[in-house]
Amino acid sequence: MDPALEYHYLQSRRQFFQGAGLKVGSIALAQLLARRGLAASPPAGKDIHPPLPGLPHFAPKAKNLIYLHMNGAPAQQDLFDHKPQMEKFFDKELPDSVRNGQRITTMTSGQKRFPVAPSKFAFEPCGQSGILMSELVPHMKGIADEITMIKSVHTEAINHDPACTFVMTGSEVPGKPSLGSWLSYGLGSESQNLPAFVVFTPTVKNPSQALFTRMWTSGFLPSKYDGVKLRSAGDPVLYVKNPPGVLPGDRRAMLDALGELNQKSFQRFGDPETETRIAQYEMAFRMQSSVPELTDLRGESEATIDMYGPNARKPGTFAHSALLTRRLIERGVRVVQVLHRGWDQHGNLPREIKNQCLDVDQPTAALIKDLKERGMLKDTLVVFGGEFGRTAYCQGKLTRDNYGRDHHPRNFCMWVAGGGIRAGMTYGETDDFSYNVTENPVHLNELNATILHCMGIDHSRFTVRHQGLDQRLTGVEPAPVVKQILQ
């Protein structure tokens, strides 16, 4: 009989009542055992996040990944790509030789002029490395010698949603697994009481662009590799607490009985989502104790709290998310993704980008310092950046103190730090307008290939068969690892 027809046959009213007595009896027996204290803890020795056989491919330099995504695209000219030559072109037309007929968005395509807008913010060389940074990020200046600044990142996408999808999945087309899902699928996690892949979406005053779940979902991989989003307000996870009158032992017994039923269903029908349900029920039970412990900051020193800034104790802020990120990595979580919105600055850029930097600058620097002080940075890869860059020309009205910038996929800045990355280095270069890459271009797929390499994975061998193709995070085109930035 066809498996689908057999499944529907088994769901008939008669079949339900034939098996109901046995199923209810099993649950009742399990609950009875629980009340006697015989089933109040999870099964011993069970690895809930095992890696795939054969992974990692080679000894990794990094065991964990932290991805700090600035959703909306920070203006590289105002943060990390100092272009003093633009000052000579203030309010003058961007030379045709620079734009060279490259496409622009519909938001500025109707403009009669494309006046150059130099940054109003001062830059200075930082640390022994001399990496140039803006006055907007005074705390990040203090970690300049820990990072590699990549000034030549580029992408194909020119609008936010496809660009963010590309950053996290290697494709503008929805439906592919995210970077965090690929890593949790391939490498699993050392944590047995927390998800392998956790996501934060801190609250901001002007969120601007929406965050879509495709940035942390598992695509065509089993859904147990989805990122688990911790909420910004209220309980970090809905229904993490037992209802009144339900003891932990009762919950454990119910879970075990349900797991046996699901396992029989999997053996009969082979649906991988049945295994996902088993794993997720188990993880939900374990999170009932691990999540409250994770979010309890009473064990943190005042010095540590102060380092992350005044919002470190306030749930839902970027600072609080950054501190919890370190605590998650400390507890063996494989991937943590923090997505901060509000960087889509088509107008009033100087004021808005300053507010954004006030939100993320100190906690980001504190996270790097905290990881290093605890000896964790050498094993943790940290990535900071957006989905594309911003134009050298102004969108809308231009003054010395106020301007906006349109989308720009040709080049933008990202920085990386930690496991496997050379510290205190600038890589890549752009022209005098931060408009075109002139040296050492780095495509986003090449950056993802490098991230996987640091985690011990050969991206060309890390594939999953789907729709007749061997799918991989880095796409079908060659994506060489950027070895120049590696230790």
N, C-alpha and C positions, 0 to 999 in steps of 0.2 A: 504494500500500500504506500502511496505517496506520503512522505513524512508530514506535510502540511495537513493533508486530509486526516491522517492518523491523529494528529494533535487535536484537531477540531472534534474528532470522534470521541477522544478521551475527555473532552470538556462537556459532553452531553449530561443532561440532568441525571440519567440513570447511573452513569459512570461516577459522577460526583458523589452521589449518596452511597455507592458501593464502597468508595475509598474513604468517605468522611470519617467513619468510626475509627479506623486505624490511625488516620492523621490526627484527629482530635485526641485520641488516646495517647499518642506519642508526645504531643505537646503537654498534655496534662501530667504525664509521667515526668517529663523534663522539668516542669514547674515544681512538682513535688520534690524532686532531687534538689532543685535550687533552694527551696525553703530549708532544706537540711544542710545548706552550705556546701553542696558538692559540685556546684557549677557556677561559682561566682567569679571565676577568672578565665581569661582566654586560654586556648590550648597552648601548651608550652612548646617552644622550639619551632613554631610555625613562622616561616619567613613570608610576610605579607607582600613584600616588594622585591621579589627575586629578579636579578638581571637575566637577560637573554643568555643562553649558552654561547660561549666564545667571546663575550663582551666583558670588559673593554678589549679592543683589538691589541692594544699595547699599553704599557704603564702610563697612566694619566698623570699630568702635572696638576690638574684641578679635579677635585672630587665633587664640587658643588658649583652652581651657577646662580648669581644674582643679576637680574636684568632690570635696570632702572630706565623705564621708557617714558620719555617726555612727549606725550601725545599732543600733536598739533604743530610740531616742527619748530624748535628754537632757532632763532636767527644766529647763524654762525658768525656773521660779521660783528655782532654785538657781544659775543661771548668768548669765542676761542680762535677766530680767524682774523687777526689784526691786519687791516688794509689801510694804512695811512695815506696811500696814494689817492684814495677816493676823495679825499678832502679837496684836491685840486679840481675835481669835477663836480663839486656841489651844484645841484640844480641844473647841470648840463646834461645833454642827451647821452645815454649810454651808447658808446660807439657801436656801429653796426658790425665791426670786426670782432667785437666781443660776443654779442648775441648770435651773430652768424646765422640768422634765420631760424633759430631754435624755437620750438613751440612754447607758447605761454598759455595761461589759463584764460577762461572766458571772463574772469573777474577784472583782468587788466587789458585784454585784447582790444577793448574799445577805447582805451586811452589814446589821446593824440600825442602825448609825450611820454618818455620813459626816463625821468630825471634821476640822476645818481644821488643816493642818500647815504653819505658817510655816517658811521656810527658816532654818536655823541659821547660815548663812554671811553674813558682812558684805559689803556692796556699797560702792562708791565711784565718783564720776564720774572718767572717765579722759581724759587729753589735753585739748587745747583744745576739743574737741567736747563733752566732758562725758558721753559715753556711759557708762551705768552698767554695771559688770561686777562679778562676784563675786570674792572672794578666791581662789576655786578656779582662776582663770585669770590669774595674775600676769603671764605673758608676753604674753598677748593684750591685756592692758591697754595694753601698749606700742605696739600697732598700731591703737588705737581711732581715730586720726585718718586711717587709711587705709581704713576700712570703712564700709559702710552697714548698720546693724542694723535688720532688719525684724522687728518684734515681733508682727505680725498675720497670719502665714501660717496657712492652714487647709486642711483636706482632708476627704474623705468617709470614708476608710477608718479603721477603729478597731482592726484587728489587724495585726500586723507584716508578714506576707507580702504581703497585698494592698496595704498602705500603702507598702511598699518598691517593689513593682511599679508603683504609681501614681506615686511620686516620679520613678522613672527612665524610665517609658514613657508616662505620661499616662493610664493605664488600670489598673483593678484586675484586668482580665481578662488572663491571660498570652497571649503570642503577638505582642505589639506590639514594634516596635523601641525600643531604649533611646535615651536622649538622645545618648550618644556615638556610637551607630550612625547616627542621623539626621545628625549633624554630619560624620562621616567619609564618609557617602554623598554629602552635598550639597557639602561643601567640600574633600574630599580632605585631603591633607597635604603640607607642604613637605618632609618627610623621605622620602628614597628608600631608606633602609636600615633603617627601623624601622616598625612598624605605625602606622597613623593613630590608633588608639584602644588605649590600654594601661590595664590594670587591676591594682591591688595590693589584696591582702586580708591585711593584717598579722596576725600571730599575737597572741593575747591570752590571759590566764590563764583567764578565764571567758567563753568566747565566747557563751554563752546562745543567741541566735537564729542560725539557719543563714543562709548567704548563697546565694541561688539564682542560677544563671547567667542567668536571664531579666533580671537587673538590668544585664547588659552584652551581651546577645545582640542579633542583628539582626532577630529576628522574621520578618516576611514579606519583608524586604529580603534580597538575596543574602548568603550567610553570610560572604563576605569582609569584611563590615562589622562582624562580631563584634568585641568587645573582646578583645585578647590578654592573658591573665592571666599575669603574671610570678610565678613560684613563690616562696614564702617561704623555702624551704630547698633546698640542693643547687643544681644548675644552674637559672638563672632560667627557661629553656625546655628541655624534655626533648629530647634527641637533637639539640641545637644543634651539637654537635661531630661531625665526620666519624668514621666507624669507623676503626679501625687499618688502614693500608694504602691508604686512599682519599684521594687528593690533591685540593686545591681544583679543579684543572683537570679531573680526572675527574668530579667532582660537577657542574661547570659544563656539561660536554659531555652528561652524562646528562640534565641538566635541559633543555637546549636540544632534545635529541631528543624527550624526553617532551612538551615544550611544542608541538612541531610535530604530534605525534600528537594531542594534546588539541585543538589548533586545528582540525585536520581533522574531529575528532568534533563540535566546536561548529558548524562550517560546515554539517555534514550534519544535525544534530539540533536545534541552536539551544537546547540546555539551558544556562541561565545559570550553573548550578553547575559546568559545565565551565570556563567563564572564571574562576570562583572558584578552581578547582584550579590553573589556570595561574598566577594571581596569587599564590596562597599558596605554591606551590612556589618561585616567584621570591623572595618575601619571606623564606621560610625560609633560602634560600641567602645572602641579604644579611645576615640576622641572625647568621649564623655569625661574622661579623667585628664587626658593630655592637654586639651584646649584650655580649660580653666587654669591649669598650671602654667601653660605658655603665656597667658595674658596677665598673670599675676606678677607685677613688677616690684613687689616688696623686697625681693632679693637683690635688686640692682642697687649699686652704690649711688649716692647723690652726685658724685663726680661724673659717673657715666650718664645719668639722667641729664645733668647740666650740659654735657658735651653735645647731646642731640638737640638741645634747644628748649625753649619754653613750652613747646607743644608736645613734648615727648610723652607726657602722661595722658594726653587727650586722645582717646580712641577716634579713628577716622582721619587723623592728620597724617601728613607725609612723615613727620618726625616719629610719630608713634609706630607707623608702619615700618620705618627703617630700623627702629630698635627691635621690633618683633621679628624682622627679617634676620637680624643677627641671632636671635634666640632660636629661630627655626633651623638655621644652618647649624647652630651648636647642637641641636637635637637630631641631626642626621637627615634633615629634609634635603632632597637632591636639588630642586630648583625653586627659587622664589622670584616672582615677577611683581614689580611695583609699577603701576601705570598712573602717571600724574597728568591730569588734563589742564587745558587752559593756555597752551602755547601758540594758538592760531591767531597771530597778531597782524591783521591786515591794516589796522589803524591804531593810533595811540600806543605804538609799540614801546617807546621808552618807559612810559608809566607802567604798562601791563607786564613787560618782561622783568622790570624791577620787582614787582610784587611776586611774580613766579619764582624768581631767584631767592627772595626772602623766605619763601616756603621750602625750597629744596636744598639750598646751598649748604647750610650748616649741618643738617642731618646726613646729607650725602658724604660730606667730608668726615663727619663723626663715624659713620659706618665703616669707612676705610680704616680710620685710626683704630677703632674698636677691634676690628678683625685682626689688624696687625698686632696690637698689644696682647691679644689672646693667642697669638701664634696660628691664627686661622686663615690669614690672607694668602699664605703660600699655597693653600689647598682650595681656595675659593676664587673663582673667576667672576669679576664684576664688570658689567657693561653699562655704559651711560650714553643715551642719545635719543634722537627722534626718528621720524619716518622719512623726512627729506629736509632740504634746507630752505633758505629764503633769498629772494632776489636782491641784487645790488641797487636796483632802481626802486623808486617809491611807488606805492599804490595809493592813489588819492592825493590830497594836498600835502605839500612838503614845506616844512620850516626847519630851522636849525634844531629845535627842541622837540619836534613832533613829526613822525613819519610812520608809514606802514610798509610791509614787505609782502609780496605775493609768494606762492609756492615755487620751489626751485629744486628739481631732482638731480641736477647736474653735479652738484657737490655739496657736502655738508660735513660737519664734524661729529665724531663720536670718540669717546675714550674708553679704554679697557685697562684693567688692573688685576693683579693677583696671580693665581696659579698659572704658571707657564709663560707669563707676559714679561717682556723687558720693561724695567721701570725707568722713568725719567727720559722719555723719548718722544720726539715728534716725527710722524711719518706722513709722507705725501705733501703736496703743495698745490696751490691754486694760483690763478692769475691775479692781477692787481685789483680786480673787482670781486674776488671770491665768486666767480661765475663759471669758470671751467677748470678742470683738473689739468695741471701742467706736469705733475710728477707723481709716480707711484699710485695710480688709481686703485681703489678697493671697492669692488662691487659687493652689495649686501650678501650675495650668495658666497662670495669669497670670505667675508667676515664670518658667516655661519659655519663654513667649512673649517675655519680657524678655531672657532669656539668648540666644535666637535673634536678637533684635533687635541686641544688642551684637555678635553675630557676623556682622551684615550680612544677616540673613535675615528676610523678612516671613513670619511663621509661617502666615498665612492662605493664602499662595500656595505654601507648601512642602508638597506633597501627593504621595501615591503611590496609584494606583488598586489596590484590593484588596477582593475579595469584593463588588464592585459599589459600593463607596464610595470617595470621595477621602479617604483616611486621612491624619491629620496628628498630630503629637506632642501638640498642645494640645487635641485632642478636637473635638467638634462644636459645643459651646456657645461663645459669644463669650468670648474671653480677651484683654482689652486689655493692651497693654504698660504696665508701671508707669513712666510717663515721669517721675514726680516724683523717682525715685532716679537718673535718668540725668544725665550732664553736659550 
